């Protein structure tokens, strides 16, 4: 579809700034509340533009989590084209920038959409069950963090203070820890029931957890991150997204940096994949053999661990692509 109007939207908790950009340059800037009424008011204002057609407009915005919920829902209901882009991508594409206001940011987003329209990726909402899964997974993560925030310091100080004081400190947080533990169990149960009740999620989940090193938590995060393996299904792209793909850093004769992974990654997924890797190399099998063999060859520990991370990601993508659970004795068919 050929787009004529490129609308950049800067999203804040309470407000939205809009900028409409065309081939002739900036056409309109406006400011509305971040509410359904405010969004409808902006769409009504756009009707005054010469030759305005909603079907020839693309609405580009940064991914701001829950703050863009109203906007995404209303635009999708009206079957309008939505481009959800990484804030870092937009910032780096803009080159050197001076000054920052919400109005200017909206104009920069609109200009980005116009300049890079050939790289446009229109957004499609995940199924409602995947959205619920994402909220439950985030809740589980926050509960785990709250539990560790209380439990870890109490355990660490045990050998450094008197027994009477340690007993008193444990008593101070005992009820809170017990309550958090019950909440953790409830969320785990809700996640399990949600996956079991949906045929597609259950199929993908069972395929993923069949791979040694991939547990329920990692599989859940992969389902959310890849939108049921639809937005990302290529192992190289998934490895890049998870921050485990190595990149070279060389230029001419003066720059000879080490090949290393990028910090621009989904840190939560990277952390979980790493824990899965540490689990996989503790169990007898080809991954443990590979790890030991490469260390014996003198390879750096983190280099080998990163290779194992990549193997896990490739195996997950392979079992999903084939639709069959992982088979450690699988032999590829020769041409």
C-alpha atoms as one frame of an Amber mdcrd trajectory, in Angstrom:
protein
   0.000   0.000   0.000   1.241   3.500  -0.873   1.101   5.883   2.067   0.857
   9.661   1.708   0.559  10.680   5.363   3.148   9.697   7.977   1.934  10.450
  11.480   4.430  10.450  14.339   3.076  10.146  17.872   5.067  10.875  21.017
   3.429   9.059  23.914   3.467  10.127  27.554   1.438   8.830  30.472  -1.173
  11.606  30.265  -0.648  13.234  26.875  -0.055  12.542  23.179   1.792  14.763
  20.709   0.977  14.253  17.019   2.845  15.347  13.873   1.681  14.773  10.297
   4.411  14.588   7.658   4.014  14.301   3.884   6.188  14.692   0.811   5.741
  18.459   1.194   7.046  18.389   4.776   5.375  18.949   8.129   1.646  19.586
   7.711   0.240  19.646  11.220   1.173  19.351  14.900  -1.314  18.883  17.703
  -1.505  17.913  21.363  -4.215  15.776  23.023  -4.824  13.836  26.237  -3.786
  10.175  26.224  -7.363   8.927  26.319  -9.912   7.534  23.838 -11.573  10.959
  23.659  -8.243  12.686  22.957  -7.349  10.187  20.229 -10.725  10.634  18.525
 -10.291  14.407  18.672  -6.929  14.141  16.854  -8.392  11.865  14.168 -11.207
  14.374  13.646  -8.676  17.203  13.315  -6.817  15.328  10.573  -9.936  15.465
   8.373  -9.166  19.135   7.708  -5.965  18.152   5.867  -6.114  18.501   2.077
  -6.939  15.140   0.453  -6.973  13.352   3.796  -7.608   9.612   3.605  -7.162
   7.453   6.732  -6.303   4.433   4.584  -3.308   6.303   3.144  -1.928   7.168
   6.576   0.461   5.187   8.760   0.667   5.910  12.488   4.226   5.494  13.779
   5.045   5.401  17.482   7.610   4.103  19.938   6.960   1.051  22.061   6.101
   2.499  25.479   4.432  -0.484  27.099   1.085   0.121  28.750   1.033   3.857
  27.896   0.156   3.156  24.265  -2.681   0.727  25.106  -5.520   3.199  24.333
  -3.868   4.282  21.112  -3.199   0.787  19.772  -6.669  -0.462  20.650  -8.556
   2.433  19.055  -6.419   2.603  15.891  -6.696  -1.153  15.412 -10.468  -1.047
  15.861 -10.631   1.426  12.964  -8.350  -0.853  10.861  -5.712   1.859  10.510
  -2.073   1.088   9.714   0.176   1.033  12.784   3.963   1.031  12.852   5.387
   0.199  16.291   9.113   0.922  16.369  11.957   0.724  18.874  12.788   4.091
  20.453  16.508   3.356  20.089  16.074   2.648  16.367  14.347   5.995  15.843
  16.904   7.879  17.925  19.939   6.420  16.147  18.390   6.937  12.706  17.909
  10.640  13.485  21.628  11.385  13.652  22.950  14.204  15.839  20.080  15.823
  17.733  19.945  18.939  19.890  17.128  19.683  22.273  14.145  17.571  23.185
  10.443  18.271  23.662   7.399  16.080  23.154   6.354  18.168  20.139   9.795
  17.872  18.525   9.931  14.138  19.285   6.613  13.610  17.469   8.013  15.432
  14.432  11.174  13.317  14.507   9.104  10.127  14.621   7.009  11.321  11.664
  10.160  12.177   9.687  11.607   8.757  10.531   8.475   7.048   9.173   8.682
   9.079   5.960  12.411   8.488   5.400  12.351   4.762   6.144   8.976   3.856
   4.685  10.638   1.114   2.608  11.523  -0.629   5.904   8.025  -0.337   7.355
   6.749  -3.223   9.482   3.057  -2.897  10.201   1.968  -4.012  13.652  -0.573
  -6.738  14.280  -1.871  -7.272  17.832  -1.092 -10.571  19.543  -3.998 -12.776
  20.453  -5.741 -11.935  23.711  -4.456 -15.124  25.319  -0.855 -14.079  24.545
  -1.483 -10.643  26.041  -2.784 -12.288  29.223   0.256 -14.536  29.268   2.545
 -11.505  29.001   0.880  -9.778  31.968   1.043 -12.957  34.077   4.701 -13.473
  33.179   5.524  -9.880  34.172   3.658 -10.387  37.461   5.640 -13.562  38.124
   8.878 -11.704  37.530   7.933  -8.891  39.938   6.862 -11.371  42.623  10.190
 -13.202  42.298  12.069  -9.924  42.629  10.046  -8.922  45.710  10.626 -12.320
  47.333  14.390 -12.217  46.715  14.558  -8.626  47.967  13.376  -9.850  51.374
  14.769 -13.380  51.535  18.343 -12.970  50.242  19.597 -10.316  52.740  18.196
 -12.297  55.678  19.978 -15.450  54.508  23.273 -13.670  53.796  23.566 -12.016
  57.202  22.970 -15.237  59.139  26.660 -15.955  59.760  27.471 -12.382  60.755
  24.950 -11.608  63.495  23.777 -13.292  66.685  21.243 -16.120  66.524  18.697
 -14.187  68.567  18.838 -11.202  66.239  18.707 -13.438  63.176  15.623 -15.176
  64.570  13.946 -11.834  65.186  14.732 -10.611  61.668  13.353 -13.798  60.120
  10.189 -13.343  62.134   9.778  -9.810  60.811   9.559 -10.992  57.195   8.146
 -14.498  57.653   4.528 -13.530  56.956   5.472 -11.428  53.952   7.594 -14.220
  52.468   4.826 -16.756  53.029   2.295 -14.474  51.336   4.615 -13.885  48.380
   5.215 -17.618  48.044   1.463 -18.245  47.854   1.072 -15.516  45.244   3.897
 -17.060  43.230   2.147 -20.430  43.275  -1.138 -18.834  42.202   0.477 -17.051
  39.242   2.347 -20.211  38.194  -0.940 -22.104  38.263  -2.686 -19.408  36.217
   0.078 -19.466  33.589  -0.059 -23.254  33.349  -3.850 -23.285  33.015  -3.752
 -20.542  30.367  -1.280 -22.492  28.237  -3.071 -25.822  28.738  -6.410 -24.296
  27.677  -5.104 -23.027  24.311  -4.241 -25.658  21.707  -1.675 -23.571  19.814
   0.136 -22.346  22.915   0.232 -25.853  24.362   1.620 -27.292  21.137   4.427
 -24.725  20.955   5.116 -24.945  24.683   5.463 -28.743  24.592   7.807 -28.524
  21.610  10.019 -25.948  23.308  10.332 -27.677  26.680  11.340 -30.906  24.910
  14.710 -29.238  24.216  17.159 -29.948  27.088  17.888 -26.672  28.898  14.572
 -25.030  27.947  12.267 -24.972  30.975   8.719 -23.658  31.415   9.817 -20.097
  32.257  12.068 -19.811  29.177   9.403 -21.358  26.938   6.811 -18.873  28.231
   9.117 -15.932  27.573   9.833 -17.212  24.052   6.108 -17.487  23.323   5.621
 -13.868  24.396   8.754 -12.457  22.747   8.130 -14.076  19.363   4.315 -13.757
  19.461   3.890 -17.527  19.161   6.937 -17.762  16.842   5.259 -15.524  14.257
   7.130 -12.210  14.420  10.495 -13.955  14.933  10.966 -17.509  13.692  14.477
 -17.354  12.231  17.135 -18.634  14.682  19.699 -16.009  13.659  17.221 -13.170
  14.196  16.086 -14.654  17.509  19.710 -14.998  18.637  20.289 -11.359  17.724
  17.130 -10.297  19.593  18.251 -12.283  22.642  21.713 -10.704  22.559  23.704
 -13.887  21.948  24.685 -13.323  18.298  28.386 -12.358  17.931  29.379  -9.327
  15.841  32.764  -8.242  14.543  34.237  -4.839  15.465  36.903  -4.049  12.876
  37.746  -1.131  10.620  40.827  -0.586   8.478  44.129  -1.349  10.128  43.667
   0.553  13.391  40.504  -0.939  14.878  40.758  -4.598  15.794  38.105  -5.090
  18.440  37.037  -8.457  19.749  34.086 -10.237  18.220  31.372  -9.879  20.857
  27.645  -9.744  21.449  25.694  -6.498  21.378  24.172  -4.892  24.474  21.132
  -3.944  22.395  19.038  -6.970  23.284  16.029  -8.181  25.218  17.832  -8.530
  28.538  15.138 -10.621  30.239  15.276 -13.260  27.488  19.073 -13.216  27.433
  19.213 -13.831  31.174  16.803 -16.758  30.948  18.630 -18.325  27.987  21.870
 -18.070  29.949  20.323 -19.873  32.931  19.032 -22.558  30.585  22.534 -22.917
  29.166  24.066 -23.316  32.629  21.490 -26.010  33.340  22.101 -27.821  30.041
  25.870 -28.147  30.521  25.351 -29.721  33.958  23.532 -32.702  32.440  25.244
 -35.503  30.534  24.677 -35.104  26.829  26.037 -33.558  23.656  25.930 -30.004
  25.015  27.997 -30.934  28.046  30.412 -32.849  25.801  30.678 -29.865  23.471
  31.297 -27.492  26.402  34.032 -29.675  27.909  35.670 -30.313  24.533  35.877
 -26.630  23.611  37.265 -25.685  27.014  39.882 -28.391  26.526  40.828 -26.771
  23.220  41.598 -23.550  25.088  38.486 -21.594  24.138  37.339 -18.817  26.484
  34.550 -19.885  28.846  32.095 -17.157  27.831  32.778 -17.818  24.154  31.787
 -21.462  24.601  28.754 -20.587  26.738  27.554 -18.191  24.065  27.917 -20.925
  21.446  25.750 -23.190  23.612  23.167 -20.398  23.951  22.980 -20.237  20.176
  22.589 -23.997  19.958  19.593 -23.844  22.312  17.931 -21.143  20.213  18.558
 -23.039  16.976  17.106 -26.199  18.496  13.969 -24.397  19.649  13.420 -22.963
  16.167  14.113 -26.367  14.609  11.537 -28.288  16.674   8.925 -25.595  16.030
   9.663 -25.596  12.309   9.409 -29.394  12.076   6.509 -29.660  14.488   8.197
 -32.542  16.294   9.667 -32.753  19.779  13.417 -32.750  20.233  15.095 -36.081
  19.515  18.671 -36.381  20.733  19.236 -39.202  18.232  17.886 -37.228  15.264
  20.011 -37.481  12.133  19.464 -34.982   9.283  18.490 -36.569   6.004  21.233
 -36.331   3.399  20.436 -34.995  -0.056
